[in-house]
Amino acid sequence: MSQAPTKSAPPQMLSLRDACEVLVRHFGHTEGIWDISLELNFSVGAVGPSPDKTIPGAIMGISKIGIALSPREGPNTVDASKLER
């Protein structure tokens, strides 16, 4: 059983390519060149620290992460046929 993380634990990060590889394995793909895909949401409006100090602004959020077939290899693509099983 794994130990619960503590509040001082550093973030555990993956590169975009490593995240793509994890998702290719997760979805069980064995063929094709895959690239990471993000679904973004944008919102515009008045933003600021207080109602009297607002300025026009925009907010971007990542709502989903996934993979998509790619027509060519790139720096973050994963060739599913080359992954060790």
Residue pairs with C-beta under 8 A, 6 or more apart in sequence:
14 22
15 76
16 36
16 76
17 36
17 75
17 76
17 77
17 78
19 36
19 65
20 34
20 35
20 36
20 67
20 76
20 77
20 78
21 78
21 83
23 34
23 36
23 65
23 66
23 67
24 34
24 67
24 78
24 80
24 83
25 83
27 67
29 67
29 80
30 80
30 81
30 83
30 85
31 80
31 81
32 69
32 79
32 80
32 81
33 69
33 70
33 71
33 72
33 73
33 77
33 78
33 79
33 80
34 67
34 68
34 69
34 70
34 77
34 78
34 79
34 80
35 67
35 68
35 69
35 70
35 74
35 76
35 77
35 78
36 65
36 66
36 67
36 76
37 65
37 66
37 67
37 68
38 62
38 64
38 65
38 66
39 62
39 63
39 64
39 65
39 66
40 60
40 61
40 62
40 63
41 60
41 61
41 62
41 63
42 58
42 59
42 60
43 58
43 59
43 61
44 56
44 57
44 58
44 59
45 56
45 57
46 54
46 55
46 56
46 57
47 54
47 55
47 56
47 57
47 59
48 54
48 55
48 57
67 78
70 77
73 79
